[in-house]
Amino acid sequence: MFALAGVGEQARAGWGQIFKTYIEPEPTDENRAAYLAIEREAQRRVEHWLTVLSNEGNLAEGDNRRRARFLVTVLNGLTIARARPSDESILTTETETLHAAVDHVLNSRI
């Protein structure tokens, strides 16, 4: 699997593998299916936890599929940001971004 949890060199290597496997070559049915399986699993996991929060009364009723898609998009962006050079603390900017995304999901009816 791809190591996207790291920072700097490890993140660049992980994203390099993803680009070489799924973006550089012309899509085939096999690599399209493999990528979509990864994407669906990430979506499913986030939707599950949003449903748990909703069932516990900690999240207003709404479209958890849409919320999950938003959160997964934010997470994808953060993993790419880990691979880029930065003059700011990656941990600080990630934390601020995650707080903003969670605040949006918890406090809106999307």
Secondary structure, DSSP 8 states (H G I E B T S, - for coil): ----SS-THHHHHHHHHHIIIIISS---HHHHHHHHHHHHHHHHHHHHHHHHHHHTTSS-SS-HHHHHHHHHHHHHHHHHHHHS--SS-HHHHHHHHHHHHHHHHHTS--
